[in-house]
Amino acid sequence: MPVAPFISPEYRHDGDAAVHFIADTKPFWEEASVVFCNVWPTIHNDFTKYDLSPDTPHMAGSWCGCAVNVGALDNPVQTEVHRDVGESPFGISCLTAFGEYGGGGVILWEAQLIVDS
């Protein structure tokens, strides 16, 4: 059963910080969306063919959503092993790092690849 588009409770809770993050990263999402369209045009078209209500704007370019994990030296970001398929099982996920950081990495289990930072 499809899920209707919505603004997450976390976004609403974060208020101005969330609004500023989306505004400040708009150039990134625009460029990433161009790459997405050029590399996977059919999936891009699937992701963007539906107009959303004025209350639910596209905030991450072509992507259906954006999750931001914020860490610190004393509280690094670490997620459980997962696959980003719950919302769009045949879609594309984009992972990027913002800010200054050191160490860490991403494990891509299916590709049998570790991307160190």
Beta strands, then each sheet from edge to edge (+ up, - down):
strand 1: 105-108
strand 2: 113-116
sheet 1: 1+ 2-
end
